[in-house]
Amino acid sequence: MRFIMEFAFNPALTLSGFGVGILVGLTGVGGGSLMTPLLVLAFGVKPITAVGTDLLYAAITKSGGSWVHHRHGNVDWRITARLAGGSLPAAGLTLMILAQFGTEQRSVSGLISSVLGVALLLTAASLIFRQRLLALARRRSASADFSQRHVAGLTLVVGAVIGVLVTITSVGAGALGVAALTFLYPNLATRQVVGSDIAHAVPLTFVAGLGHWWLGTVDVALLASLLLGSLPGIALGAHFVAKLPERALRGLLAAVLLLVGGKLILV
């Protein structure tokens, strides 16, 4: 395993981590969706380093949330296992491809930026059309036979797609995972959808993050600076989550993701 320390401690990074942490605590979305493009566009971090560092950052920050959801019975481990059955092999295969092509090539950075932009646009769309997706899922719940016959295989496929996206961009395990599970399991309580998605994100981001560490694309000093700000930010956001309108917050986050995703694609 190798690691890099290109960035010394930077108060601006810690402050940014604090801001993103508040959004994560308030909305449950925004970790990779905001942190990775923020590092690339505002701090000039190489895309591959931003992704690798953010993956370990996500594994650490989501671990606590996963334990809390498990304690409250919000995790359906059968669904989590299905997702992981697709995502972990896909993450391993994607890491092997990245190692084969090399992480220092300019074409790799360009590919990551473009895929990251697309992932952000998809995340924004899942936030904007969340209510319509819920309504569609409820209507589809009437066809229980289809669900029983195909849902397990579709969950594996969704897991594989998320595994690839997360390994390349660090985006996808949050809003996209919740959107997919909402559609596939319309009768599952929202708290269980969120809890199962977070529980799945922990091993996925941990495996992908360790793979990026092995590739030499994790900056330890950068990771420490982000964690120093984001951990108290998440706690503060979670404390005030019931006092602010969720719809307005999700709308603001979707607008930001549309702008950032468009910029990354056009760069």
C-alpha positions as CSV (number, residue, x, y, z in Angstrom):
1,M,0.0,0.0,0.0
2,R,1.2,3.5,-0.8
3,F,-0.1,6.9,0.3
4,I,0.7,10.5,-0.6
5,M,0.7,13.7,1.3
6,E,0.6,16.5,-1.3
7,F,-1.5,18.8,0.9
8,A,-0.4,20.1,4.3
9,F,-3.1,21.0,6.9
10,N,-5.3,23.7,5.4
11,P,-8.0,25.5,7.5
12,A,-10.0,26.1,4.3
13,L,-10.2,22.4,3.6
14,T,-11.4,21.8,7.2
15,L,-14.0,24.6,6.8
16,S,-15.2,23.1,3.5
17,G,-15.5,19.7,5.2
18,F,-17.6,21.3,8.0
19,G,-19.9,22.8,5.4
20,V,-20.3,19.6,3.5
21,G,-20.8,17.7,6.7
22,I,-23.7,20.0,7.7
23,L,-25.4,19.3,4.3
24,V,-24.9,15.5,4.8
25,G,-26.4,15.7,8.3
26,L,-29.4,17.7,7.0
27,T,-30.2,15.8,3.8
28,G,-28.4,12.5,4.0
29,V,-26.9,13.3,0.6
30,G,-23.9,15.3,-0.5
31,G,-20.8,13.5,0.8
32,G,-19.2,12.4,-2.4
33,S,-21.6,14.4,-4.6
34,L,-20.2,17.7,-3.2
35,M,-16.8,16.8,-1.6
36,T,-15.2,15.3,-4.7
37,P,-16.1,18.2,-7.2
38,L,-15.3,20.7,-4.5
39,L,-11.8,19.3,-4.1
40,V,-11.3,19.2,-7.9
41,L,-12.8,22.6,-8.8
42,A,-12.0,24.8,-5.7
43,F,-8.7,23.3,-4.4
44,G,-7.2,21.9,-7.6
45,V,-6.9,18.4,-6.4
46,K,-6.3,15.8,-9.2
47,P,-9.6,14.0,-9.9
48,I,-8.2,10.6,-9.1
49,T,-6.8,11.8,-5.8
50,A,-10.0,13.5,-4.9
51,V,-11.9,10.3,-5.6
52,G,-9.6,8.0,-3.7
53,T,-9.4,10.3,-0.6
54,D,-13.2,10.9,-0.6
55,L,-13.8,7.1,-0.7
56,L,-12.0,6.5,2.6
57,Y,-13.6,9.7,4.0
58,A,-17.0,8.2,3.1
59,A,-16.2,4.9,4.7
60,I,-15.3,6.5,8.0
61,T,-18.2,9.0,8.1
62,K,-20.8,6.4,7.1
63,S,-19.7,3.8,9.5
64,G,-21.2,5.6,12.5
65,G,-24.5,6.1,10.6
66,S,-24.7,2.5,9.6
67,W,-24.3,1.3,13.2
68,V,-27.0,3.7,14.4
69,H,-29.4,2.5,11.7
70,H,-28.6,-1.1,12.6
71,R,-29.3,-0.5,16.3
72,H,-32.7,1.0,15.3
73,G,-33.6,-2.0,13.0
74,N,-33.4,0.1,9.9
75,V,-31.1,-2.2,7.9
76,D,-32.4,-5.0,5.7
77,W,-29.3,-7.1,5.5
78,R,-30.7,-9.3,2.8
79,I,-31.0,-6.3,0.5
80,T,-27.6,-5.0,1.6
81,A,-26.0,-8.4,0.7
82,R,-27.6,-8.3,-2.7
83,L,-26.2,-4.9,-3.5
84,A,-22.8,-5.9,-2.2
85,G,-22.9,-9.0,-4.3
86,G,-22.9,-6.8,-7.4
87,S,-21.0,-3.8,-6.2
88,L,-17.9,-5.3,-4.6
89,P,-16.8,-7.5,-7.6
90,A,-17.5,-4.5,-9.9
91,A,-15.4,-2.2,-7.7
92,G,-12.5,-4.8,-7.7
93,L,-12.7,-5.1,-11.5
94,T,-12.8,-1.3,-12.0
95,L,-9.7,-0.9,-9.7
96,M,-7.9,-3.5,-11.9
97,I,-8.8,-1.5,-15.0
98,L,-7.6,1.7,-13.4
99,A,-4.3,0.1,-12.4
100,Q,-3.9,-1.3,-16.0
101,F,-4.3,2.1,-17.6
102,G,-2.4,4.0,-15.0
103,T,-3.6,6.8,-12.7
104,E,-1.2,9.5,-13.9
105,Q,-2.4,9.7,-17.5
106,R,-4.3,12.8,-18.5
107,S,-6.9,10.7,-20.3
108,V,-7.7,9.0,-17.0
109,S,-8.3,12.4,-15.3
110,G,-10.4,13.5,-18.2
111,L,-12.5,10.4,-18.1
112,I,-13.0,10.6,-14.3
113,S,-14.1,14.3,-14.6
114,S,-16.6,13.4,-17.3
115,V,-18.1,10.4,-15.5
116,L,-18.2,12.4,-12.3
117,G,-20.2,15.1,-14.1
118,V,-22.7,12.6,-15.4
119,A,-23.0,11.0,-12.0
120,L,-23.7,14.4,-10.4
121,L,-26.4,15.1,-13.0
122,L,-28.0,11.7,-12.3
123,T,-27.9,12.4,-8.6
124,A,-29.5,15.8,-9.1
125,A,-32.3,14.1,-11.2
126,S,-32.9,11.6,-8.5
127,L,-33.4,14.4,-6.0
128,I,-35.7,16.5,-8.3
129,F,-37.9,13.6,-9.3
130,R,-37.9,11.9,-5.9
131,Q,-41.7,12.3,-5.3
132,R,-42.5,11.1,-8.8
133,L,-40.3,8.1,-8.3
134,L,-42.0,7.3,-5.0
135,A,-45.4,7.5,-6.7
136,L,-44.3,5.3,-9.6
137,A,-42.9,2.7,-7.1
138,R,-46.2,2.6,-5.2
139,R,-48.1,2.0,-8.4
140,R,-45.7,-0.7,-9.4
141,S,-46.1,-2.4,-6.0
142,A,-49.4,-3.9,-7.3
143,S,-47.4,-6.2,-9.7
144,A,-45.9,-8.2,-6.8
145,D,-45.3,-11.2,-9.1
146,F,-42.8,-9.2,-11.2
147,S,-41.1,-7.9,-8.1
148,Q,-40.6,-11.4,-6.6
149,R,-39.3,-12.9,-9.8
150,H,-36.9,-10.2,-10.9
151,V,-36.0,-8.0,-8.0
152,A,-33.1,-10.0,-6.7
153,G,-31.3,-10.0,-10.0
154,L,-32.1,-6.4,-10.6
155,T,-30.6,-5.5,-7.2
156,L,-27.4,-7.2,-8.1
157,V,-27.2,-5.3,-11.4
158,V,-27.9,-2.0,-9.6
159,G,-25.2,-2.9,-7.1
160,A,-22.7,-3.5,-10.0
161,V,-23.5,-0.1,-11.6
162,I,-23.1,1.7,-8.3
163,G,-19.9,-0.2,-7.6
164,V,-18.4,1.1,-10.9
165,L,-19.7,4.7,-10.4
166,V,-18.5,4.9,-6.8
167,T,-15.0,3.5,-7.6
168,I,-14.5,5.9,-10.5
169,T,-16.2,9.0,-9.0
170,S,-17.0,8.3,-5.3
171,V,-20.6,9.3,-6.2
172,G,-23.6,7.0,-6.4
173,A,-23.8,5.2,-3.1
174,G,-26.1,7.9,-1.6
175,A,-29.0,9.4,-3.6
176,L,-28.7,7.0,-6.6
177,G,-28.8,4.0,-4.3
178,V,-31.8,5.3,-2.4
179,A,-33.6,6.0,-5.6
180,A,-33.0,2.5,-7.0
181,L,-34.0,0.8,-3.8
182,T,-37.1,2.9,-3.6
183,F,-38.2,1.7,-7.0
184,L,-37.2,-1.9,-6.5
185,Y,-38.7,-2.2,-3.0
186,P,-41.7,0.1,-2.9
187,N,-43.2,-1.5,0.2
188,L,-40.0,-1.0,2.2
189,A,-40.2,1.8,4.8
190,T,-38.1,4.9,3.9
191,R,-36.0,4.5,7.0
192,Q,-35.1,1.0,5.9
193,V,-34.3,2.1,2.4
194,V,-31.9,4.7,3.8
195,G,-30.5,2.4,6.4
196,S,-29.8,-0.4,4.0
197,D,-28.2,2.0,1.5
198,I,-25.9,3.4,4.1
199,A,-25.0,-0.1,5.4
200,H,-24.1,-1.1,1.8
201,A,-22.0,2.0,1.2
202,V,-19.6,1.2,4.1
203,P,-18.0,-1.9,2.7
204,L,-18.2,-0.6,-0.8
205,T,-16.4,2.7,0.0
206,F,-13.9,0.9,2.3
207,V,-13.0,-1.7,-0.4
208,A,-12.8,1.0,-3.2
209,G,-10.9,3.3,-0.8
210,L,-8.3,0.7,0.1
211,G,-7.9,-0.1,-3.6
212,H,-7.2,3.6,-4.3
213,W,-4.7,3.6,-1.4
214,W,-3.0,0.7,-3.1
215,L,-3.0,2.7,-6.3
216,G,-1.4,5.6,-4.5
217,T,-4.3,8.0,-4.9
218,V,-5.2,8.7,-1.3
219,D,-3.9,11.9,0.4
220,V,-3.7,11.2,4.1
221,A,-3.2,14.9,5.1
222,L,-6.1,15.9,2.9
223,L,-8.3,13.1,4.5
224,A,-7.4,14.3,8.0
225,S,-8.3,17.9,7.2
226,L,-11.7,17.0,5.8
227,L,-12.6,14.6,8.7
228,L,-11.6,17.3,11.2
229,G,-14.3,19.6,9.9
230,S,-16.9,17.2,8.6
231,L,-17.5,15.0,11.7
232,P,-18.7,17.9,13.8
233,G,-20.6,19.3,10.8
234,I,-22.5,16.1,10.3
235,A,-23.4,16.0,14.0
236,L,-24.6,19.6,13.9
237,G,-26.6,19.1,10.7
238,A,-28.3,16.0,12.1
239,H,-29.2,18.0,15.2
240,F,-31.1,20.6,13.2
241,V,-32.5,18.3,10.5
242,A,-36.1,18.4,12.0
243,K,-36.1,22.3,12.1
244,L,-35.5,23.0,8.4
245,P,-37.7,22.2,5.3
246,E,-36.2,19.1,3.7
247,R,-37.8,19.9,0.3
248,A,-36.0,23.3,0.1
249,L,-32.7,21.7,1.1
250,R,-33.0,19.0,-1.5
251,G,-33.9,21.5,-4.1
252,L,-30.9,23.7,-3.3
253,L,-28.6,20.6,-3.3
254,A,-30.0,19.5,-6.7
255,A,-29.4,22.9,-8.2
256,V,-25.8,22.9,-7.0
257,L,-25.2,19.4,-8.4
258,L,-26.7,20.4,-11.8
259,L,-24.3,23.4,-12.0
260,V,-21.2,21.5,-10.9
261,G,-22.0,18.4,-13.0
262,G,-22.4,20.6,-16.1
263,K,-19.2,22.4,-15.4
264,L,-17.2,19.1,-15.0
265,I,-18.6,17.7,-18.3
266,L,-17.7,20.9,-20.2
267,V,-14.2,21.3,-18.7
